[in-house]
Amino acid sequence: MSLLIPLSLLFVFAAYKLYQQPRYKLPPGPHPWPIIGNIFSIKTQPFRCFDEWSRCYGPIISVWFGSSLNIIVSTAELAEKVLKENDHQLANRHRNMTATQLTKGGKDLIWADYGPHHIKVRKVCTLELFSPKSLEAQRPIREDEVAAMIQSIFKDCTRGNGLLVRDYLREVTFNIITRMVLGKRFASLGREMDEQTSEFRAVAAAEQMGVVYLGLAEYIPWLRWMFWLKKKEINKHEARRDQQIRPLMEEHKLAGKGSPGPVNAVKYFLNALLTQQDKYDLSDDTVNGLIWDMVNAGKDTSLISVEWAIAELIRNPDVQLKAHEELDRVIGSDRAMNELDLPNLPYLQCIAKEALRLHPPTPLLLPHKANADVKIGRYDIPRGSIVLVNVWAICRDPAIWPDPLAFRPERFTEQDVDVKGHDFRLLPFGAGRRVCPGAQLGINLVNSMLGHLLHHFNWSLPRGTKPGEIDMMEEHPGLVAYMRTPLQAVPSPRLPANLYKQNKKDM
Ligand code: HEM
């Protein structure tokens, strides 16, 4: 009797596979085991593992996570087929069970399937948060926070052993995003936190860890009952995350009835959304979901790029020197830079691009899902398959990039390569219908943080550490790829002391 259940499950799986085989010509890939598929053969950095498999099986491969089929493409031509030629059929999202519950089945933007809801919500975000006018209006927030970061690093830079660069970057991006989205700053490094701040930070940190992830059980329909064992945990998190936003929404609604608010106040995203809620017919769940989307998508991606860039600059001192020369020539040493200087700093922009090429923060983009049967080349992608684009592999493809592993920003002065989804060789923000709507904001953040860090400091390693010892492997806890070992570096000031003090702006 005890064997009966596993045997019948095996039979169902085998029957399913047999049923699939003749109908579809699937891309090749590693041999899947019954029930588990390939899931236990995937190494810690899946994008590296998929790259290795692509070398063996070809640029489009099938990988089974339990009974879920993943199609992974690893060349620029195939990325174009997925994100441009067949974009319409491949723009749904694969949501795990936690994301499904937290977003009430995709009522937000990131986890929404492609369709009228996605189109509407993207339009709202594009107009209200990411339009050139909104980005420009919020520039003082970004500059204020970047100046605060420089001040804190200056304060701490005498520590002989250097400092953990990520701590400062995490602080600045978190403050920028929360101020842009919620109009609020949730405390800062080394300062006492009030209860609301520590609760908000705890909820945001739990979001990053995926709250609850069931591993293999996510991909095996008959193991999904395990989700119910974790239901209490997810319900609790859902209530905590709602509790952060709902009172702000209520506050706004009450205030809105009386006064229009200060005329010159910088409009933050929650405010803008609630003002337009009726016009766009947005439910409270959608507003709540969008706020968390922005916090989640915005807080890690840019800091990841800057940390990698600083590591590369320490390993490549000639590049750092060239960046310092450009900054000294364009800005000089009697003022700090600001975002308006960026167009005059082409080499700095090339450094940021090169960091995004070698270390794309989301190496497999976000998981797309086929909403219809699609043919790519000789192969079928059945409806419901998860589709991943290995942009990490494309960005290191020697057929496209000469000397691909070298950190050489000059490659972008020799040829101009678009980074925002028009050139399929370089896709850190994706392309097509699901391209990152925050791409320009992300680029501004990376360029601005990097520019300030370089203008104000010379970066080196703690005494006794050699550049070759920096751990250049990734940690891939969810969708993003951090440096596996947080970078410890020594900043040495290179400008007059008065330029390290943040001038508080009234906003
Ligand atoms: C260097 C910084 C950033 C990088 C590399 C990046 C990268 C990406 C990528 C690869 C995607 C998925 C594309 C796909 O599915 O094909 C994405 C989606 C998204 N990003 Fe970004 N991003 C960055 C910054 C930001 C910022 C600052 C925000 C907002 C504050 C943001 C908001 C979003 C949203 C809302 C989506 C979902 C779009 C959709 O599903 O339609 N991103 N991003």
Residues whose N, C-alpha, C, O or C-beta is under 5 A from the ligand:
A	BS01	HEM	L109 I110 D293 M294 A297 G298 T301 S302 S305 P361 T362 L365 L366 P428 F429 G430 A431 R433 R434 V435 C436 P437 G438 L441 G442
